[in-house]
Amino acid sequence: MTLPSPLPGQPDFSPARRTLLASFLSAYAVSLVPWAAAVPADDGARGAFAALSALLVGRPSLDQAQARRLYDALSADDPGFPAGAQALLALVNQRSIDPMQLQQLLDSEKSPLAPLPRKIAGAWFLGIVGDGERARCVAFETALNAAIVADVLSPPSYSYGAYGSWANKPV
């Protein structure tokens, strides 16, 4: 189907075409709005954590109660975490860094912010905050590693065999 050429002095698009074009452009513009913008935050650092979490884990919505628990645990583990999260979000926004390239960029620049994306993603996916003896489980069945496969698998919460059966080596 070929479209007729506009006559001199007439607009290029009919009103219906303009409306359709405007709706496509509007839908595209809305898709660019950051996911975490709709998430209420108590303060700037929590808002930065929410925005970074959405960017790093690639999820448009995250559990608010779990976000509070993870943020509190990460802040308790590292008192500089709130300021670091705000600085990292400012860097991402200022330089328009693609989330898929963020860790590589921070590592190559030897940025002091380089550990933050790993901490945030690890907390969301594994539900664990801290390392070694200071590691603690903040989320288990609601951690993203369990949520992603929840339609097929469920995280074990008890031993399926007799007491101590997990200790026996396989034959």
Z-matrix of the N, CA and C atoms (Angstrom, degrees):
N
C 1 1.439
C 2 1.521 1 108.23
N 3 1.290 2 117.01 1 126.07
C 4 1.453 3 121.17 2 177.68
C 5 1.514 4 108.81 3 -104.95
N 6 1.303 5 114.90 4 142.45
C 7 1.459 6 120.52 5 179.88
C 8 1.515 7 109.78 6 -90.34
N 9 1.324 8 116.98 7 140.05
C 10 1.465 9 118.81 8 179.62
C 11 1.530 10 110.09 9 -67.73
N 12 1.313 11 115.79 10 147.30
C 13 1.464 12 120.93 11 177.71
C 14 1.521 13 108.72 12 -73.03
N 15 1.327 14 116.59 13 140.92
C 16 1.464 15 117.77 14 178.22
C 17 1.524 16 110.44 15 -68.76
N 18 1.299 17 114.66 16 146.57
C 19 1.462 18 120.32 17 176.61
C 20 1.519 19 108.74 18 -77.19
N 21 1.321 20 117.44 19 153.50
C 22 1.462 21 119.10 20 178.86
C 23 1.532 22 110.39 21 -56.66
N 24 1.342 23 114.97 22 133.91
C 25 1.453 24 120.77 23 178.89
C 26 1.520 25 113.72 24 87.14
N 27 1.334 26 118.18 25 -5.19
C 28 1.449 27 120.64 26 178.28
C 29 1.528 28 109.11 27 -103.46
N 30 1.337 29 117.02 28 151.22
C 31 1.468 30 119.69 29 179.64
C 32 1.527 31 111.49 30 -65.20
N 33 1.338 32 115.73 31 154.68
C 34 1.460 33 121.51 32 -178.86
C 35 1.521 34 112.68 33 -69.53
N 36 1.323 35 117.43 34 -30.06
C 37 1.462 36 120.60 35 -175.61
C 38 1.517 37 110.67 36 -122.67
N 39 1.290 38 114.72 37 145.85
C 40 1.457 39 119.63 38 173.23
C 41 1.527 40 108.15 39 -74.82
N 42 1.315 41 118.76 40 162.97
C 43 1.478 42 120.40 41 178.50
C 44 1.528 43 112.24 42 -56.78
N 45 1.302 44 118.34 43 -37.06
C 46 1.464 45 120.23 44 179.22
C 47 1.525 46 110.84 45 -65.20
N 48 1.326 47 117.00 46 -40.83
C 49 1.467 48 120.57 47 178.30
C 50 1.519 49 110.86 48 -66.54
N 51 1.314 50 116.95 49 -40.14
C 52 1.471 51 120.24 50 178.54
C 53 1.530 52 110.89 51 -63.68
N 54 1.325 53 116.02 52 -41.39
C 55 1.467 54 119.97 53 178.85
C 56 1.525 55 110.53 54 -63.65
N 57 1.315 56 117.30 55 -43.31
C 58 1.453 57 121.35 56 178.47
C 59 1.528 58 110.85 57 -62.76
N 60 1.308 59 117.61 58 -45.37
C 61 1.457 60 121.64 59 178.22
C 62 1.527 61 110.87 60 -61.77
N 63 1.319 62 117.19 61 -43.70
C 64 1.468 63 121.13 62 179.11
C 65 1.527 64 110.71 63 -62.59
N 66 1.324 65 117.90 64 -38.97
C 67 1.465 66 119.81 65 179.88
C 68 1.529 67 111.14 66 -67.67
N 69 1.337 68 117.70 67 -39.31
C 70 1.461 69 120.08 68 176.30
C 71 1.528 70 111.21 69 -63.83
N 72 1.304 71 116.69 70 -44.59
C 73 1.465 72 120.09 71 179.36
C 74 1.520 73 111.62 72 -64.80
N 75 1.318 74 117.13 73 -38.11
C 76 1.466 75 120.67 74 178.26
C 77 1.521 76 111.07 75 -65.49
N 78 1.323 77 116.48 76 -43.73
C 79 1.466 78 120.23 77 178.77
C 80 1.520 79 110.75 78 -62.39
N 81 1.315 80 116.49 79 -40.17
C 82 1.458 81 119.96 80 178.55
C 83 1.524 82 110.65 81 -65.84
N 84 1.319 83 117.87 82 -43.37
C 85 1.467 84 121.50 83 -180.00
C 86 1.518 85 111.07 84 -62.49
N 87 1.326 86 117.78 85 -40.12
C 88 1.463 87 121.01 86 179.07
C 89 1.521 88 110.33 87 -65.23
N 90 1.330 89 118.00 88 -33.94
C 91 1.461 90 120.12 89 179.61
C 92 1.527 91 112.15 90 -67.25
N 93 1.321 92 117.65 91 -18.51
C 94 1.460 93 120.84 92 -179.85
C 95 1.522 94 113.12 93 -87.46
N 96 1.328 95 117.63 94 -10.79
C 97 1.462 96 121.07 95 179.62
C 98 1.520 97 108.07 96 -66.88
N 99 1.331 98 118.66 97 131.35
C 100 1.466 99 119.94 98 179.98
C 101 1.519 100 111.13 99 -58.53
N 102 1.339 101 115.33 100 139.69
C 103 1.454 102 120.88 101 -178.16
C 104 1.512 103 111.52 102 -60.44
N 105 1.297 104 117.75 103 -40.50
C 106 1.456 105 120.94 104 -173.64
C 107 1.518 106 112.59 105 -75.99
N 108 1.320 107 118.84 106 -3.51
C 109 1.458 108 120.39 107 -178.81
C 110 1.514 109 111.47 108 -63.55
N 111 1.321 110 117.99 109 -29.00
C 112 1.454 111 120.83 110 -178.89
C 113 1.522 112 112.87 111 -86.52
N 114 1.326 113 117.61 112 -3.97
C 115 1.449 114 121.28 113 -177.95
C 116 1.524 115 109.45 114 -86.14
N 117 1.349 116 117.65 115 122.46
C 118 1.458 117 118.58 116 178.20
C 119 1.524 118 110.51 117 -69.70
N 120 1.307 119 116.56 118 141.77
C 121 1.459 120 121.19 119 -179.41
C 122 1.519 121 109.37 120 -130.50
N 123 1.342 122 114.72 121 142.84
C 124 1.458 123 119.85 122 -179.96
C 125 1.526 124 111.50 123 -71.09
N 126 1.310 125 117.07 124 -36.02
C 127 1.460 126 121.17 125 179.94
C 128 1.523 127 109.22 126 -149.71
N 129 1.335 128 115.62 127 178.32
C 130 1.460 129 120.30 128 -176.96
C 131 1.511 130 113.72 129 -62.75
N 132 1.335 131 116.64 130 -37.61
C 133 1.462 132 119.40 131 -178.29
C 134 1.526 133 111.11 132 -68.74
N 135 1.328 134 117.36 133 -40.27
C 136 1.469 135 119.76 134 176.97
C 137 1.521 136 110.46 135 -66.06
N 138 1.322 137 116.68 136 -38.01
C 139 1.458 138 120.49 137 176.82
C 140 1.519 139 111.51 138 -64.43
N 141 1.329 140 116.19 139 -40.78
C 142 1.469 141 120.12 140 177.07
C 143 1.518 142 110.07 141 -63.29
N 144 1.335 143 117.03 142 -41.40
C 145 1.461 144 120.87 143 178.36
C 146 1.527 145 110.53 144 -62.57
N 147 1.330 146 117.31 145 -42.95
C 148 1.468 147 120.96 146 179.30
C 149 1.525 148 110.66 147 -62.37
N 150 1.331 149 116.67 148 -44.58
C 151 1.462 150 120.40 149 -179.54
C 152 1.525 151 111.24 150 -65.80
N 153 1.336 152 116.90 151 -44.71
C 154 1.467 153 120.08 152 178.71
C 155 1.523 154 110.78 153 -63.59
N 156 1.332 155 116.60 154 -40.58
C 157 1.459 156 120.16 155 179.61
C 158 1.517 157 110.86 156 -59.56
N 159 1.322 158 116.68 157 -46.91
C 160 1.468 159 120.45 158 180.00
C 161 1.524 160 110.89 159 -61.29
N 162 1.323 161 116.74 160 -41.18
C 163 1.469 162 120.63 161 179.51
C 164 1.523 163 111.65 162 -67.18
N 165 1.329 164 116.57 163 -45.73
C 166 1.462 165 120.29 164 -172.43
C 167 1.524 166 113.58 165 -74.96
N 168 1.315 167 117.94 166 -36.23
C 169 1.461 168 119.12 167 -178.25
C 170 1.517 169 112.40 168 -94.75
N 171 1.338 170 117.05 169 -8.35
C 172 1.456 171 120.34 170 175.39
C 173 1.511 172 114.16 171 68.25
N 174 1.302 173 116.65 172 32.76
C 175 1.461 174 121.39 173 179.42
C 176 1.513 175 109.21 174 -118.36
N 177 1.337 176 117.83 175 129.95
C 178 1.467 177 119.90 176 -178.96
C 179 1.517 178 113.61 177 -69.23
N 180 1.334 179 118.12 178 -27.36
C 181 1.460 180 119.89 179 178.02
C 182 1.512 181 109.27 180 -137.59
N 183 1.313 182 114.34 181 139.74
C 184 1.457 183 121.12 182 -179.26
C 185 1.521 184 108.96 183 -127.53
N 186 1.304 185 116.82 184 152.58
C 187 1.459 186 123.22 185 179.97
C 188 1.530 187 109.53 186 -63.38
N 189 1.339 188 116.26 187 120.59
C 190 1.465 189 121.51 188 -176.12
C 191 1.528 190 112.57 189 -66.49
N 192 1.325 191 117.35 190 -40.15
C 193 1.467 192 120.12 191 179.68
C 194 1.526 193 109.92 192 -65.13
N 195 1.317 194 116.35 193 -42.20
C 196 1.459 195 119.65 194 178.16
C 197 1.525 196 110.61 195 -66.74
N 198 1.317 197 117.45 196 -37.61
C 199 1.467 198 120.92 197 177.77
C 200 1.521 199 110.25 198 -60.62
N 201 1.325 200 117.74 199 -42.09
C 202 1.475 201 120.85 200 178.48
C 203 1.518 202 110.69 201 -63.50
N 204 1.334 203 116.54 202 -45.12
C 205 1.470 204 119.73 203 -179.71
C 206 1.522 205 111.37 204 -63.21
N 207 1.335 206 117.07 205 -43.87
C 208 1.463 207 120.29 206 179.96
C 209 1.520 208 111.22 207 -65.14
N 210 1.330 209 116.66 208 -44.12
C 211 1.464 210 120.30 209 179.24
C 212 1.523 211 110.53 210 -60.97
N 213 1.330 212 117.32 211 -45.80
C 214 1.465 213 120.72 212 179.93
C 215 1.528 214 111.06 213 -62.16
N 216 1.336 215 116.96 214 -41.79
C 217 1.463 216 120.48 215 179.67
C 218 1.527 217 111.29 216 -67.51
N 219 1.333 218 116.98 217 -43.01
C 220 1.472 219 119.63 218 178.52
C 221 1.521 220 111.33 219 -64.90
N 222 1.326 221 117.39 220 -36.75
C 223 1.463 222 121.30 221 178.96
C 224 1.527 223 110.96 222 -70.09
N 225 1.328 224 117.03 223 -37.72
C 226 1.466 225 120.51 224 177.60
C 227 1.523 226 110.84 225 -68.67
N 228 1.334 227 116.55 226 -36.08
C 229 1.467 228 121.77 227 179.96
C 230 1.524 229 111.39 228 -70.13
N 231 1.326 230 116.97 229 -35.72
C 232 1.458 231 122.36 230 -177.93
C 233 1.527 232 108.57 231 -139.50
N 234 1.337 233 118.50 232 104.35
C 235 1.467 234 120.50 233 -178.20
C 236 1.530 235 113.38 234 -59.61
N 237 1.323 236 118.51 235 -21.12
C 238 1.458 237 121.72 236 178.32
C 239 1.520 238 113.54 237 -86.85
N 240 1.343 239 117.25 238 0.01
C 241 1.458 240 120.66 239 -176.89
C 242 1.530 241 113.44 240 -60.21
N 243 1.349 242 119.73 241 -46.90
C 244 1.473 243 118.47 242 -178.51
C 245 1.530 244 113.09 243 -57.87
N 246 1.325 245 116.50 244 -45.28
C 247 1.466 246 119.57 245 179.17
C 248 1.527 247 110.67 246 -67.29
N 249 1.324 248 116.85 247 -38.14
C 250 1.459 249 120.50 248 177.98
C 251 1.513 250 112.52 249 -64.07
N 252 1.336 251 117.00 250 -39.63
C 253 1.465 252 120.46 251 178.68
C 254 1.522 253 110.46 252 -64.37
N 255 1.330 254 117.18 253 -41.43
C 256 1.462 255 119.77 254 178.18
C 257 1.526 256 110.98 255 -65.35
N 258 1.336 257 116.43 256 -41.52
C 259 1.464 258 119.94 257 179.70
C 260 1.529 259 111.06 258 -65.39
N 261 1.326 260 117.14 259 -39.56
C 262 1.460 261 120.43 260 179.96
C 263 1.528 262 111.04 261 -66.65
N 264 1.323 263 116.79 262 -42.77
C 265 1.467 264 119.27 263 178.03
C 266 1.526 265 110.59 264 -63.78
N 267 1.327 266 117.24 265 -40.27
C 268 1.467 267 120.34 266 177.82
C 269 1.526 268 110.40 267 -61.78
N 270 1.329 269 116.93 268 -41.35
C 271 1.463 270 121.32 269 178.73
C 272 1.530 271 110.75 270 -63.46
N 273 1.328 272 116.79 271 -45.19
C 274 1.472 273 120.83 272 179.73
C 275 1.523 274 110.06 273 -61.38
N 276 1.332 275 116.96 274 -44.61
C 277 1.461 276 120.37 275 -179.60
C 278 1.523 277 112.19 276 -69.05
N 279 1.324 278 116.38 277 -41.52
C 280 1.469 279 120.80 278 -177.45
C 281 1.531 280 111.37 279 -65.18
N 282 1.320 281 116.73 280 -42.22
C 283 1.461 282 120.43 281 -175.58
C 284 1.525 283 112.95 282 -99.97
N 285 1.315 284 117.57 283 1.81
C 286 1.467 285 122.92 284 -178.93
C 287 1.530 286 111.05 285 49.04
N 288 1.315 287 115.09 286 55.46
C 289 1.463 288 121.24 287 -176.68
C 290 1.522 289 109.86 288 -81.05
N 291 1.321 290 115.70 289 131.72
C 292 1.454 291 121.94 290 175.41
C 293 1.533 292 107.93 291 -67.99
N 294 1.337 293 118.97 292 128.31
C 295 1.462 294 120.32 293 -179.18
C 296 1.526 295 113.75 294 -55.85
N 297 1.328 296 117.35 295 -30.01
C 298 1.467 297 120.13 296 179.24
C 299 1.534 298 112.04 297 -70.97
N 300 1.324 299 117.26 298 -19.42
C 301 1.463 300 121.37 299 -179.45
C 302 1.523 301 112.62 300 -105.68
N 303 1.324 302 117.39 301 -4.15
C 304 1.460 303 121.78 302 -172.38
C 305 1.524 304 112.92 303 -59.22
N 306 1.329 305 118.35 304 -52.55
C 307 1.460 306 120.51 305 -176.15
C 308 1.524 307 111.39 306 -63.63
N 309 1.307 308 116.99 307 -42.37
C 310 1.465 309 120.60 308 179.38
C 311 1.523 310 110.49 309 -62.23
N 312 1.312 311 117.24 310 -41.80
C 313 1.461 312 121.70 311 179.22
C 314 1.530 313 111.32 312 -64.49
N 315 1.325 314 116.98 313 -46.75
C 316 1.467 315 120.58 314 179.87
C 317 1.526 316 111.27 315 -63.29
N 318 1.335 317 116.37 316 -40.14
C 319 1.464 318 119.98 317 178.35
C 320 1.519 319 111.73 318 -66.17
N 321 1.324 320 117.22 319 -42.94
C 322 1.469 321 120.02 320 -178.28
C 323 1.524 322 111.70 321 -67.86
N 324 1.335 323 116.73 322 -31.20
C 325 1.469 324 120.50 323 178.17
C 326 1.521 325 112.48 324 -86.47
N 327 1.334 326 116.98 325 -1.73
C 328 1.467 327 122.93 326 -177.16
C 329 1.530 328 110.92 327 51.82
N 330 1.325 329 113.88 328 44.48
C 331 1.458 330 121.19 329 -178.37
C 332 1.523 331 111.05 330 -71.95
N 333 1.330 332 117.53 331 142.58
C 334 1.467 333 119.45 332 174.73
C 335 1.538 334 111.86 333 -67.46
N 336 1.332 335 116.89 334 -12.25
C 337 1.459 336 121.19 335 178.23
C 338 1.529 337 112.52 336 -87.45
N 339 1.327 338 117.99 337 -3.65
C 340 1.465 339 122.07 338 -174.92
C 341 1.529 340 114.41 339 -56.86
N 342 1.337 341 120.94 340 -35.96
C 343 1.479 342 118.76 341 -179.92
C 344 1.530 343 114.27 342 -70.75
N 345 1.324 344 117.93 343 -20.25
C 346 1.466 345 120.12 344 -173.14
C 347 1.531 346 114.65 345 -62.90
N 348 1.337 347 120.38 346 -48.09
C 349 1.466 348 117.44 347 179.40
C 350 1.521 349 112.84 348 -59.16
N 351 1.326 350 118.01 349 -37.21
C 352 1.464 351 120.92 350 178.53
C 353 1.528 352 110.64 351 -66.29
N 354 1.328 353 116.44 352 -41.46
C 355 1.464 354 119.86 353 178.96
C 356 1.524 355 111.04 354 -63.14
N 357 1.325 356 116.31 355 -45.18
C 358 1.465 357 120.26 356 -177.46
C 359 1.526 358 110.53 357 -67.16
N 360 1.324 359 117.39 358 -49.17
C 361 1.468 360 120.53 359 -179.72
C 362 1.530 361 110.60 360 -63.79
N 363 1.322 362 117.21 361 -41.43
C 364 1.470 363 120.35 362 178.15
C 365 1.512 364 112.30 363 -61.84
N 366 1.326 365 116.20 364 -40.53
C 367 1.463 366 120.08 365 179.18
C 368 1.528 367 110.55 366 -63.92
N 369 1.331 368 117.24 367 -43.29
C 370 1.462 369 120.28 368 -179.03
C 371 1.523 370 111.99 369 -70.97
N 372 1.329 371 117.90 370 -45.35
C 373 1.451 372 120.02 371 -174.46
C 374 1.517 373 113.40 372 -79.51
N 375 1.324 374 118.18 373 -38.15
C 376 1.459 375 120.81 374 -177.79
C 377 1.521 376 113.29 375 -98.94
N 378 1.330 377 116.55 376 -23.28
C 379 1.462 378 120.48 377 -177.55
C 380 1.516 379 112.51 378 78.75
N 381 1.322 380 117.59 379 11.90
C 382 1.462 381 122.21 380 -176.86
C 383 1.525 382 109.78 381 -113.74
N 384 1.330 383 115.29 382 135.15
C 385 1.460 384 121.77 383 177.85
C 386 1.520 385 107.54 384 -121.98
N 387 1.311 386 116.81 385 134.65
C 388 1.457 387 121.95 386 179.31
C 389 1.514 388 111.49 387 96.10
N 390 1.338 389 114.82 388 170.54
C 391 1.457 390 121.50 389 -178.99
C 392 1.518 391 110.30 390 -127.28
N 393 1.317 392 115.36 391 155.66
C 394 1.460 393 121.22 392 174.29
C 395 1.518 394 112.50 393 57.99
N 396 1.339 395 115.87 394 -131.77
C 397 1.459 396 121.17 395 -178.09
C 398 1.523 397 112.40 396 -69.11
N 399 1.330 398 116.94 397 -19.54
C 400 1.471 399 120.29 398 179.78
C 401 1.525 400 112.25 399 -90.29
N 402 1.320 401 117.92 400 -0.43
C 403 1.467 402 120.99 401 179.69
C 404 1.526 403 109.54 402 -69.28
N 405 1.322 404 114.76 403 137.64
C 406 1.463 405 119.32 404 176.70
C 407 1.526 406 108.76 405 -142.41
N 408 1.309 407 114.35 406 146.51
C 409 1.454 408 121.43 407 -179.66
C 410 1.527 409 108.35 408 -86.93
N 411 1.328 410 116.32 409 119.18
C 412 1.461 411 122.29 410 -179.94
C 413 1.525 412 109.75 411 -100.18
N 414 1.313 413 117.07 412 -31.84
C 415 1.465 414 122.39 413 178.63
C 416 1.520 415 107.52 414 -141.81
N 417 1.319 416 116.51 415 144.69
C 418 1.464 417 119.45 416 178.21
C 419 1.519 418 109.72 417 -124.71
N 420 1.321 419 117.26 418 -75.05
C 421 1.457 420 118.98 419 -178.39
C 422 1.519 421 112.90 420 -73.48
N 423 1.353 422 117.81 421 -16.05
C 424 1.462 423 120.11 422 177.75
C 425 1.522 424 112.64 423 -98.96
N 426 1.333 425 117.52 424 -0.27
C 427 1.462 426 120.43 425 175.12
C 428 1.528 427 107.99 426 -64.71
N 429 1.320 428 117.06 427 149.91
C 430 1.463 429 120.66 428 -174.05
C 431 1.526 430 113.55 429 -64.24
N 432 1.329 431 118.15 430 -27.15
C 433 1.467 432 118.30 431 178.13
C 434 1.524 433 110.66 432 -64.93
N 435 1.321 434 117.68 433 -29.88
C 436 1.468 435 121.14 434 176.17
C 437 1.523 436 110.72 435 -85.13
N 438 1.325 437 117.09 436 -36.17
C 439 1.469 438 120.64 437 -177.83
C 440 1.524 439 111.76 438 -66.56
N 441 1.322 440 117.30 439 -34.07
C 442 1.460 441 120.97 440 -177.68
C 443 1.528 442 111.59 441 -64.56
N 444 1.317 443 116.94 442 -35.44
C 445 1.465 444 120.76 443 -177.49
C 446 1.527 445 112.33 444 -106.66
N 447 1.322 446 117.76 445 13.22
C 448 1.464 447 121.80 446 -174.60
C 449 1.521 448 113.50 447 -61.40
N 450 1.335 449 118.22 448 -22.89
C 451 1.462 450 119.50 449 179.37
C 452 1.528 451 112.11 450 -71.52
N 453 1.341 452 117.05 451 -18.80
C 454 1.455 453 120.91 452 -177.88
C 455 1.526 454 111.89 453 -119.42
N 456 1.321 455 116.93 454 -39.89
C 457 1.464 456 121.88 455 -174.97
C 458 1.520 457 110.79 456 -120.69
N 459 1.308 458 115.26 457 155.65
C 460 1.456 459 119.18 458 171.12
C 461 1.519 460 107.38 459 -128.38
N 462 1.332 461 116.97 460 142.93
C 463 1.461 462 118.45 461 -178.36
C 464 1.526 463 110.06 462 -66.80
N 465 1.325 464 118.08 463 136.22
C 466 1.460 465 119.37 464 179.95
C 467 1.530 466 110.26 465 -67.17
N 468 1.300 467 116.11 466 135.26
C 469 1.452 468 120.03 467 179.22
C 470 1.519 469 111.28 468 -116.38
N 471 1.331 470 117.26 469 -1.58
C 472 1.451 471 121.65 470 177.60
C 473 1.525 472 108.12 471 -159.43
N 474 1.300 473 116.48 472 169.01
C 475 1.453 474 121.39 473 179.35
C 476 1.517 475 109.16 474 -76.31
N 477 1.320 476 117.35 475 132.81
C 478 1.451 477 121.29 476 179.78
C 479 1.530 478 112.28 477 -82.88
N 480 1.312 479 118.12 478 -12.18
C 481 1.464 480 121.77 479 179.95
C 482 1.519 481 110.81 480 -108.92
N 483 1.317 482 115.66 481 -164.87
C 484 1.467 483 121.25 482 177.57
C 485 1.521 484 109.11 483 -68.20
N 486 1.327 485 116.81 484 163.06
C 487 1.454 486 121.43 485 179.87
C 488 1.525 487 109.61 486 -55.07
N 489 1.321 488 116.08 487 129.02
C 490 1.461 489 122.37 488 177.98
C 491 1.518 490 114.23 489 83.23
N 492 1.326 491 118.40 490 1.01
C 493 1.468 492 120.20 491 -177.29
C 494 1.516 493 112.67 492 -63.23
N 495 1.292 494 117.39 493 -25.72
C 496 1.458 495 120.31 494 179.30
C 497 1.522 496 111.43 495 -70.51
N 498 1.312 497 117.85 496 -16.69
C 499 1.460 498 121.61 497 -177.06
C 500 1.524 499 111.94 498 -84.92
N 501 1.326 500 118.08 499 -19.69
C 502 1.470 501 120.79 500 -179.16
C 503 1.519 502 109.36 501 -72.96
N 504 1.338 503 115.01 502 134.84
C 505 1.461 504 119.44 503 177.58
C 506 1.519 505 109.09 504 -74.50
N 507 1.339 506 117.10 505 146.66
C 508 1.470 507 119.36 506 178.50
C 509 1.520 508 111.10 507 -64.57
N 510 1.311 509 115.85 508 154.03
C 511 1.473 510 121.97 509 -177.75
C 512 1.507 511 109.38 510 -74.30
